[in-house]
């Protein structure tokens, strides 16, 4: 169960199965292959197989980063900015 640290596109894979439940809620493992569904997302776990990918996005630009931003995970920073402006 290695955690994928970034979004990317699969360029080489060997019976790769990914647990995307952290992002999609789907409990079944998703088979990834070059010819079908080669997109790998940060925050997901490799359950079987191996592969190589080209990184396309990291941090706040990744799918999990975008979700956290939309959910207001950066709210602490915004609160500090507001307090600084008032005082």
N, CA, C and O atoms as a GROMACS GRO file, in nm:
protein
  348
    1UNK      N    1   0.075  -0.120   0.000
    1UNK     CA    2   0.000   0.000   0.000
    1UNK      C    3   0.079   0.126   0.000
    1UNK      O    4   0.063   0.208   0.091
    2UNK      N    5   0.167   0.148  -0.100
    2UNK     CA    6   0.238   0.275  -0.112
    2UNK      C    7   0.140   0.387  -0.146
    2UNK      O    8   0.051   0.369  -0.229
    3UNK      N    9   0.157   0.501  -0.082
    3UNK     CA   10   0.074   0.618  -0.106
    3UNK      C   11   0.133   0.695  -0.223
    3UNK      O   12   0.253   0.723  -0.226
    4UNK      N   13   0.049   0.731  -0.320
    4UNK     CA   14   0.096   0.811  -0.433
    4UNK      C   15   0.105   0.957  -0.389
    4UNK      O   16   0.005   1.014  -0.344
    5UNK      N   17   0.222   1.019  -0.401
    5UNK     CA   18   0.240   1.155  -0.352
    5UNK      C   19   0.201   1.264  -0.451
    5UNK      O   20   0.197   1.382  -0.415
    6UNK      N   21   0.171   1.227  -0.576
    6UNK     CA   22   0.142   1.326  -0.679
    6UNK      C   23   0.047   1.267  -0.783
    6UNK      O   24   0.032   1.145  -0.791
    7UNK      N   25  -0.017   1.353  -0.862
    7UNK     CA   26  -0.097   1.307  -0.975
    7UNK      C   27  -0.003   1.276  -1.090
    7UNK      O   28   0.105   1.335  -1.101
    8UNK      N   29  -0.042   1.183  -1.175
    8UNK     CA   30   0.042   1.151  -1.289
    8UNK      C   31  -0.028   1.062  -1.388
    8UNK      O   32  -0.142   1.020  -1.370
    9UNK      N   33   0.046   1.032  -1.497
    9UNK     CA   34  -0.002   0.945  -1.603
    9UNK      C   35   0.089   0.823  -1.606
    9UNK      O   36   0.211   0.836  -1.610
   10UNK      N   37   0.029   0.706  -1.605
   10UNK     CA   38   0.102   0.580  -1.609
   10UNK      C   39   0.174   0.566  -1.742
   10UNK      O   40   0.113   0.581  -1.848
   11UNK      N   41   0.304   0.537  -1.737
   11UNK     CA   42   0.380   0.515  -1.860
   11UNK      C   43   0.432   0.371  -1.871
   11UNK      O   44   0.471   0.326  -1.978
   12UNK      N   45   0.430   0.299  -1.758
   12UNK     CA   46   0.470   0.158  -1.757
   12UNK      C   47   0.404   0.094  -1.636
   12UNK      O   48   0.412   0.147  -1.525
   13UNK      N   49   0.338  -0.018  -1.657
   13UNK     CA   50   0.270  -0.082  -1.546
   13UNK      C   51   0.268  -0.232  -1.557
   13UNK      O   52   0.274  -0.288  -1.666
   14UNK      N   53   0.261  -0.298  -1.441
   14UNK     CA   54   0.256  -0.443  -1.434
   14UNK      C   55   0.147  -0.483  -1.336
   14UNK      O   56   0.170  -0.483  -1.215
   15UNK      N   57   0.027  -0.518  -1.386
   15UNK     CA   58  -0.087  -0.560  -1.304
   15UNK      C   59  -0.112  -0.463  -1.189
   15UNK      O   60  -0.123  -0.504  -1.073
   16UNK      N   61  -0.121  -0.335  -1.222
   16UNK     CA   62  -0.136  -0.230  -1.122
   16UNK      C   63  -0.281  -0.214  -1.078
   16UNK      O   64  -0.370  -0.196  -1.162
   17UNK      N   65  -0.304  -0.222  -0.947
   17UNK     CA   66  -0.437  -0.200  -0.890
   17UNK      C   67  -0.425  -0.094  -0.782
   17UNK      O   68  -0.338  -0.100  -0.696
   18UNK      N   69  -0.515   0.004  -0.787
   18UNK     CA   70  -0.510   0.121  -0.700
   18UNK      C   71  -0.637   0.127  -0.614
   18UNK      O   72  -0.746   0.100  -0.662
   19UNK      N   73  -0.620   0.163  -0.488
   19UNK     CA   74  -0.732   0.188  -0.397
   19UNK      C   75  -0.759   0.338  -0.400
   19UNK      O   76  -0.684   0.417  -0.343
   20UNK      N   77  -0.867   0.378  -0.468
   20UNK     CA   78  -0.902   0.520  -0.481
   20UNK      C   79  -1.012   0.561  -0.383
   20UNK      O   80  -1.072   0.667  -0.399
   21UNK      N   81  -1.037   0.479  -0.281
   21UNK     CA   82  -1.148   0.506  -0.190
   21UNK      C   83  -1.132   0.638  -0.114
   21UNK      O   84  -1.232   0.699  -0.076
   22UNK      N   85  -1.010   0.684  -0.093
   22UNK     CA   86  -0.989   0.811  -0.023
   22UNK      C   87  -1.046   0.929  -0.102
   22UNK      O   88  -1.089   1.028  -0.043
   23UNK      N   89  -1.047   0.918  -0.235
   23UNK     CA   90  -1.098   1.028  -0.318
   23UNK      C   91  -1.240   1.003  -0.368
   23UNK      O   92  -1.320   1.096  -0.373
   24UNK      N   93  -1.270   0.879  -0.405
   24UNK     CA   94  -1.398   0.851  -0.470
   24UNK      C   95  -1.499   0.783  -0.381
   24UNK      O   96  -1.619   0.789  -0.408
   25UNK      N   97  -1.453   0.719  -0.273
   25UNK     CA   98  -1.543   0.644  -0.187
   25UNK      C   99  -1.568   0.504  -0.237
   25UNK      O  100  -1.631   0.424  -0.168
   26UNK      N  101  -1.520   0.472  -0.356
   26UNK     CA  102  -1.538   0.339  -0.415
   26UNK      C  103  -1.443   0.240  -0.348
   26UNK      O  104  -1.322   0.262  -0.347
   27UNK      N  105  -1.497   0.132  -0.292
   27UNK     CA  106  -1.415   0.038  -0.215
   27UNK      C  107  -1.341  -0.063  -0.303
   27UNK      O  108  -1.243  -0.123  -0.258
   28UNK      N  109  -1.385  -0.082  -0.428
   28UNK     CA  110  -1.317  -0.177  -0.517
   28UNK      C  111  -1.186  -0.117  -0.568
   28UNK      O  112  -1.176   0.003  -0.592
   29UNK      N  113  -1.086  -0.203  -0.583
   29UNK     CA  114  -0.958  -0.159  -0.638
   29UNK      C  115  -0.974  -0.137  -0.788
   29UNK      O  116  -1.044  -0.212  -0.855
   30UNK      N  117  -0.909  -0.032  -0.838
   30UNK     CA  118  -0.920   0.005  -0.979
   30UNK      C  119  -0.795  -0.042  -1.053
   30UNK      O  120  -0.683  -0.009  -1.015
   31UNK      N  121  -0.817  -0.121  -1.160
   31UNK     CA  122  -0.705  -0.168  -1.241
   31UNK      C  123  -0.661  -0.054  -1.335
   31UNK      O  124  -0.743   0.006  -1.404
   32UNK      N  125  -0.533  -0.027  -1.335
   32UNK     CA  126  -0.478   0.079  -1.420
   32UNK      C  127  -0.392   0.016  -1.529
   32UNK      O  128  -0.316  -0.077  -1.502
   33UNK      N  129  -0.405   0.065  -1.650
   33UNK     CA  130  -0.326   0.015  -1.763
   33UNK      C  131  -0.304   0.129  -1.861
   33UNK      O  132  -0.376   0.229  -1.859
   34UNK      N  133  -0.204   0.113  -1.948
   34UNK     CA  134  -0.173   0.218  -2.045
   34UNK      C  135  -0.288   0.243  -2.141
   34UNK      O  136  -0.313   0.357  -2.180
   35UNK      N  137  -0.359   0.137  -2.180
   35UNK     CA  138  -0.465   0.151  -2.279
   35UNK      C  139  -0.601   0.187  -2.220
   35UNK      O  140  -0.692   0.225  -2.294
   36UNK      N  141  -0.616   0.176  -2.088
   36UNK     CA  142  -0.743   0.217  -2.024
   36UNK      C  143  -0.715   0.271  -1.884
   36UNK      O  144  -0.648   0.207  -1.803
   37UNK      N  145  -0.766   0.387  -1.858
   37UNK     CA  146  -0.754   0.452  -1.727
   37UNK      C  147  -0.610   0.463  -1.676
   37UNK      O  148  -0.577   0.405  -1.573
   38UNK      N  149  -0.524   0.537  -1.747
   38UNK     CA  150  -0.384   0.549  -1.704
   38UNK      C  151  -0.359   0.662  -1.602
   38UNK      O  152  -0.244   0.685  -1.563
   39UNK      N  153  -0.465   0.732  -1.558
   39UNK     CA  154  -0.448   0.845  -1.468
   39UNK      C  155  -0.434   0.798  -1.324
   39UNK      O  156  -0.518   0.724  -1.274
   40UNK      N  157  -0.328   0.841  -1.257
   40UNK     CA  158  -0.302   0.807  -1.117
   40UNK      C  159  -0.317   0.935  -1.034
   40UNK      O  160  -0.269   1.040  -1.074
   41UNK      N  161  -0.383   0.924  -0.919
   41UNK     CA  162  -0.414   1.042  -0.838
   41UNK      C  163  -0.344   1.037  -0.703
   41UNK      O  164  -0.334   0.931  -0.641
   42UNK      N  165  -0.298   1.152  -0.658
   42UNK     CA  166  -0.233   1.161  -0.528
   42UNK      C  167  -0.332   1.128  -0.418
   42UNK      O  168  -0.452   1.153  -0.431
   43UNK      N  169  -0.282   1.071  -0.310
   43UNK     CA  170  -0.366   1.034  -0.199
   43UNK      C  171  -0.426   0.896  -0.211
   43UNK      O  172  -0.494   0.849  -0.120
   44UNK      N  173  -0.402   0.828  -0.324
   44UNK     CA  174  -0.451   0.692  -0.342
   44UNK      C  175  -0.337   0.594  -0.310
   44UNK      O  176  -0.221   0.632  -0.304
   45UNK      N  177  -0.374   0.468  -0.291
   45UNK     CA  178  -0.276   0.367  -0.250
   45UNK      C  179  -0.260   0.259  -0.356
   45UNK      O  180  -0.358   0.213  -0.415
   46UNK      N  181  -0.135   0.218  -0.380
   46UNK     CA  182  -0.107   0.105  -0.468
   46UNK      C  183  -0.132  -0.022  -0.388
   46UNK      O  184  -0.071  -0.042  -0.283
   47UNK      N  185  -0.221  -0.108  -0.437
   47UNK     CA  186  -0.255  -0.230  -0.365
   47UNK      C  187  -0.186  -0.353  -0.425
   47UNK      O  188  -0.150  -0.445  -0.353
   48UNK      N  189  -0.168  -0.353  -0.557
   48UNK     CA  190  -0.102  -0.464  -0.624
   48UNK      C  191  -0.023  -0.411  -0.743
   48UNK      O  192  -0.055  -0.306  -0.798
   49UNK      N  193   0.080  -0.486  -0.781
   49UNK     CA  194   0.155  -0.454  -0.901
   49UNK      C  195   0.256  -0.343  -0.881
   49UNK      O  196   0.288  -0.303  -0.769
   50UNK      N  197   0.305  -0.296  -0.995
   50UNK     CA  198   0.405  -0.189  -0.994
   50UNK      C  199   0.388  -0.105  -1.120
   50UNK      O  200   0.319  -0.144  -1.214
   51UNK      N  201   0.453   0.010  -1.120
   51UNK     CA  202   0.444   0.095  -1.237
   51UNK      C  203   0.531   0.219  -1.225
   51UNK      O  204   0.588   0.248  -1.121
   52UNK      N  205   0.537   0.291  -1.336
   52UNK     CA  206   0.607   0.420  -1.342
   52UNK      C  207   0.510   0.521  -1.400
   52UNK      O  208   0.426   0.488  -1.484
   53UNK      N  209   0.524   0.645  -1.353
   53UNK     CA  210   0.435   0.749  -1.403
   53UNK      C  211   0.512   0.878  -1.427
   53UNK      O  212   0.620   0.900  -1.371
   54UNK      N  213   0.454   0.962  -1.512
   54UNK     CA  214   0.503   1.097  -1.532
   54UNK      C  215   0.418   1.186  -1.443
   54UNK      O  216   0.296   1.186  -1.455
   55UNK      N  217   0.480   1.261  -1.355
   55UNK     CA  218   0.407   1.348  -1.262
   55UNK      C  219   0.349   1.467  -1.339
   55UNK      O  220   0.419   1.532  -1.417
   56UNK      N  221   0.221   1.493  -1.315
   56UNK     CA  222   0.153   1.605  -1.381
   56UNK      C  223   0.112   1.716  -1.285
   56UNK      O  224   0.094   1.830  -1.327
   57UNK      N  225   0.098   1.684  -1.156
   57UNK     CA  226   0.058   1.786  -1.059
   57UNK      C  227   0.098   1.743  -0.918
   57UNK      O  228   0.092   1.625  -0.884
   58UNK      N  229   0.137   1.841  -0.837
   58UNK     CA  230   0.172   1.816  -0.697
   58UNK      C  231   0.106   1.921  -0.608
   58UNK      O  232   0.062   2.025  -0.655
   59UNK      N  233   0.101   1.891  -0.479
   59UNK     CA  234   0.051   1.988  -0.380
   59UNK      C  235  -0.089   2.035  -0.407
   59UNK      O  236  -0.178   1.955  -0.436
   60UNK      N  237  -0.110   2.166  -0.398
   60UNK     CA  238  -0.245   2.222  -0.413
   60UNK      C  239  -0.297   2.210  -0.556
   60UNK      O  240  -0.416   2.228  -0.580
   61UNK      N  241  -0.210   2.180  -0.652
   61UNK     CA  242  -0.253   2.163  -0.791
   61UNK      C  243  -0.299   2.021  -0.821
   61UNK      O  244  -0.356   1.996  -0.928
   62UNK      N  245  -0.275   1.927  -0.730
   62UNK     CA  246  -0.319   1.789  -0.750
   62UNK      C  247  -0.468   1.777  -0.719
   62UNK      O  248  -0.527   1.869  -0.662
   63UNK      N  249  -0.529   1.665  -0.757
   63UNK     CA  250  -0.672   1.646  -0.731
   63UNK      C  251  -0.703   1.651  -0.582
   63UNK      O  252  -0.801   1.714  -0.542
   64UNK      N  253  -0.623   1.585  -0.500
   64UNK     CA  254  -0.649   1.589  -0.356
   64UNK      C  255  -0.626   1.729  -0.301
   64UNK      O  256  -0.698   1.772  -0.210
   65UNK      N  257  -0.528   1.802  -0.354
   65UNK     CA  258  -0.503   1.939  -0.311
   65UNK      C  259  -0.619   2.031  -0.345
   65UNK      O  260  -0.656   2.117  -0.266
   66UNK      N  261  -0.676   2.011  -0.463
   66UNK     CA  262  -0.791   2.091  -0.505
   66UNK      C  263  -0.910   2.062  -0.415
   66UNK      O  264  -0.982   2.154  -0.375
   67UNK      N  265  -0.931   1.934  -0.383
   67UNK     CA  266  -1.043   1.898  -0.296
   67UNK      C  267  -1.025   1.960  -0.158
   67UNK      O  268  -1.120   2.017  -0.104
   68UNK      N  269  -0.904   1.950  -0.101
   68UNK     CA  270  -0.880   2.009   0.031
   68UNK      C  271  -0.900   2.160   0.029
   68UNK      O  272  -0.952   2.217   0.124
   69UNK      N  273  -0.859   2.225  -0.079
   69UNK     CA  274  -0.878   2.369  -0.091
   69UNK      C  275  -1.026   2.405  -0.096
   69UNK      O  276  -1.070   2.498  -0.029
   70UNK      N  277  -1.102   2.329  -0.175
   70UNK     CA  278  -1.245   2.355  -0.186
   70UNK      C  279  -1.318   2.329  -0.054
   70UNK      O  280  -1.418   2.394  -0.025
   71UNK      N  281  -1.269   2.234   0.024
   71UNK     CA  282  -1.331   2.204   0.153
   71UNK      C  283  -1.288   2.302   0.262
   71UNK      O  284  -1.339   2.296   0.374
   72UNK      N  285  -1.195   2.391   0.230
   72UNK     CA  286  -1.154   2.491   0.326
   72UNK      C  287  -1.046   2.443   0.421
   72UNK      O  288  -1.037   2.491   0.534
   73UNK      N  289  -0.964   2.348   0.376
   73UNK     CA  290  -0.856   2.297   0.461
   73UNK      C  291  -0.755   2.406   0.492
   73UNK      O  292  -0.682   2.396   0.591
   74UNK      N  293  -0.749   2.510   0.409
   74UNK     CA  294  -0.658   2.620   0.434
   74UNK      C  295  -0.722   2.729   0.517
   74UNK      O  296  -0.673   2.842   0.518
   75UNK      N  297  -0.829   2.699   0.588
   75UNK     CA  298  -0.905   2.796   0.666
   75UNK      C  299  -0.825   2.862   0.776
   75UNK      O  300  -0.850   2.978   0.808
   76UNK      N  301  -0.728   2.791   0.836
   76UNK     CA  302  -0.647   2.848   0.944
   76UNK      C  303  -0.568   2.969   0.894
   76UNK      O  304  -0.558   3.070   0.963
   77UNK      N  305  -0.512   2.958   0.774
   77UNK     CA  306  -0.435   3.069   0.718
   77UNK      C  307  -0.525   3.188   0.692
   77UNK      O  308  -0.487   3.302   0.718
   78UNK      N  309  -0.646   3.163   0.641
   78UNK     CA  310  -0.740   3.271   0.613
   78UNK      C  311  -0.782   3.342   0.741
   78UNK      O  312  -0.795   3.464   0.743
   79UNK      N  313  -0.802   3.265   0.848
   79UNK     CA  314  -0.840   3.325   0.977
   79UNK      C  315  -0.730   3.416   1.028
   79UNK      O  316  -0.758   3.525   1.078
   80UNK      N  317  -0.604   3.372   1.016
   80UNK     CA  318  -0.492   3.453   1.063
   80UNK      C  319  -0.483   3.583   0.983
   80UNK      O  320  -0.453   3.688   1.040
   81UNK      N  321  -0.509   3.576   0.852
   81UNK     CA  322  -0.506   3.696   0.768
   81UNK      C  323  -0.615   3.794   0.812
   81UNK      O  324  -0.591   3.915   0.820
   82UNK      N  325  -0.734   3.743   0.841
   82UNK     CA  326  -0.845   3.830   0.884
   82UNK      C  327  -0.813   3.896   1.018
   82UNK      O  328  -0.839   4.015   1.036
   83UNK      N  329  -0.758   3.820   1.111
   83UNK     CA  330  -0.723   3.876   1.243
   83UNK      C  331  -0.616   3.983   1.229
   83UNK      O  332  -0.619   4.085   1.299
   84UNK      N  333  -0.521   3.959   1.137
   84UNK     CA  334  -0.414   4.058   1.114
   84UNK      C  335  -0.467   4.188   1.058
   84UNK      O  336  -0.417   4.295   1.092
   85UNK      N  337  -0.569   4.180   0.971
   85UNK     CA  338  -0.627   4.299   0.910
   85UNK      C  339  -0.710   4.379   1.011
   85UNK      O  340  -0.714   4.502   1.004
   86UNK      N  341  -0.776   4.309   1.106
   86UNK     CA  342  -0.859   4.378   1.204
   86UNK      C  343  -0.776   4.450   1.307
   86UNK      O  344  -0.813   4.558   1.354
   87UNK      N  345  -0.660   4.390   1.343
   87UNK     CA  346  -0.581   4.444   1.453
   87UNK      C  347  -0.482   4.542   1.416
   87UNK      O  348  -0.410   4.593   1.503
   0.00000   0.00000   0.00000
